[in-house]
Amino acid sequence: MNDVYELVGIRGVSFTGSDGKQVEGTNLYLTYEDEYIEGVGVEKVFVTSRRFSSLSFVPEIGARCRLLYNKYGKIADIVPV
């Protein structure tokens, strides 16, 4: 899988987590090229509001970017391509 994504959608979300606490954040909808997929691959990733406000690059619809993950498998940052 290629690590370059194109942002095609953004949606703010708010829900109650399994621990009963309120969680707020943003779902990012992305597409990517993959030699094993006819067409494009799609992915949805969640970024908490706290993390989203600290990103070094906040992509707009149509932006190409890379996703960087922390050791827990969560979005650590987004960088432009």
C-alpha positions, 0 to 999 in steps of 0.5 A, a space after each residue: 500500500 502506498 503511504 500517500 493519501 488524498 483527503 476527500 472528506 472531513 466529519 466532526 464527531 462526538 460520542 460516548 466512549 466505552 469508559 463513559 467519557 465524552 469523546 470529540 474529534 474528526 473523521 478523515 476520509 482518504 483515498 490512496 493508490 494500491 496496485 492490488 485494487 482496481 480503482 482507489 483504496 479508501 480509509 477512514 481515520 479518527 483524530 481527537 480534537 486535542 490532536 487535531 488542533 496540534 497537527 503541524 499540517 491540517 489538510 483541506 479537501 483535495 490535499 495530498 498527505 502522509 499520516 504519521 502514527 505513534 507507537 499506539 497506532 494513533 495519528 501523531 501528525 499529518 505531513 503534506 506531500 
